[in-house]
Amino acid sequence: MTEIAIVGAGPYGLSIAAHLRGKGIPFRIFGRPMESWLLHMPKSMSLKSDGFASNISDPNGALTLKKFCAERGFEYAETQMPVKLDIFTQYGLTFRDRLVPELEEKFVSNIERTNDGFRLRLEDGEELTARRVILAIGITHYAWMPEVLAALPSEFVSHSFRHIEAERFNGKSVIVVGGGSSATDLAAELHEGGAQVQLIARQKEMNFHSAPQIGKKRSLWKRIRHPKSGLGPGLRSATFCTFPTLFRLLPASLRVEIVRRHLGPSGTWFTKERIDGKVQVQLGAGIEHAEVKNGRVHLRVRLAQGGTREYAADHLVAATGYHVDLDRLKFLSPELNRQIKDLNRTPILSSTFESSVPGLYFAGVSAANTFGPMMRFAFGASFTARHLAKCLVKATAGKRVAVRAPKAVPAEE
């Protein structure tokens, strides 16, 4: 029997695996490395996180993003410089090669509960049993679309999670619905790829992060009032990053509201200039009706200032974000899913990331309503991996093994 099965190979899954390896805790890990970042993000995007907050975590800090960039000759700064997507994905793949060589690039198709743990079936038909399962599945299963759009044919309407090849819309008209970084990044990339883009959002104004004041030293008062954190400057963000285990002690309704509202939809400062004056933007618009007619998508939106407006395009992309919802995890058996206690269909977790089903753990965005908004970003992977590995040392007492050091990968590879 496998002691621990990790499902997912993004920043959280890789970090957890590296820390379990460091503790000598046996495990197997499944998934495509950095899949969401490689296959489902606009190619020209940059991370919202600063460089220092974009590390995949290992126990000894052997491969931070800073060290990786130094090896490869890439530009890097702790703050004030965007981390490009292609650099981050290269970093993740190198982290896998060096620190998680046991990753099995297979999907888990089914998990069910047994008397002494869990039975997992892989996409190639292999079955295994595990005493514990850690779900570090990221956003992959949680793409959300309003019902008014979800009912339309997929050839005309899709979620932003499905798009990385903007060039295929060259010469076509595209409506992007949403006001966050996914919407602005994709709208900019579609425009630069030759599409005619209209951006429609419910908010009454577009929000973009402030550009850093390079070379200007912050006053002591500003450093106190707006301390640096992995979620950006601000006392609230710093508090959420420093005390995630205390966050779970807040009333449930307050935790949900904080996660929903803190760092709400906003674009990055370096995307703003790619949007302004180049992409048609309609703000304060809620979708009332949507249909496909004569080979095009037609929308009727209700304007905040009153009245309605009609839009039509060859394709519509819903950059409408991600909602954690246990019902979307189709690889969990129905019986197992029903046994997980939830809050608004998000799992209720213990201080050790364990769900109400003993031995079943959730990490990453699935844990945000328990440990706070930090779990929505790569920055939360370090706390999660360290805390979870520390807790599992006791749970797996007597099961630990000597783990051979990962094979070194030359820097130039």
Secondary structure, DSSP 8 states (H G I E B T S, - for coil): -EEEEEE--SHHHHHHHHHHHHHT---EEES-TTHHHHHSS-TT-B-SS-GGG-----TT-TT-HHHHHHHHT----SSSS--BHHHHHHHHHHHHHHH-TT-B---EEEEEEETTEEEEEETTS-EEEEEEEEE--TTTT-B---HHHHTS-TTTEEEGGG---GGGGTTSEEEEE--SHHHHHHHHHHHHTT-EEEEE-SSSS--B-----TT----HHHHHHS---TT-SSHHHHHHHH-HHHHTTS-HHHHHHHHHHTT-S-B-HHHHHHHTTTSEEE-SEEEEEEEEETTEEEEEEEETTSSEEEEEESEEEE---B---GGG-TTB-HHHHHHS-EETTEE---TTSB-SSTTEEE-GGGGHHHH-GGGGSTTHHHHHHHHHHHHHHHHTTT------------TT-
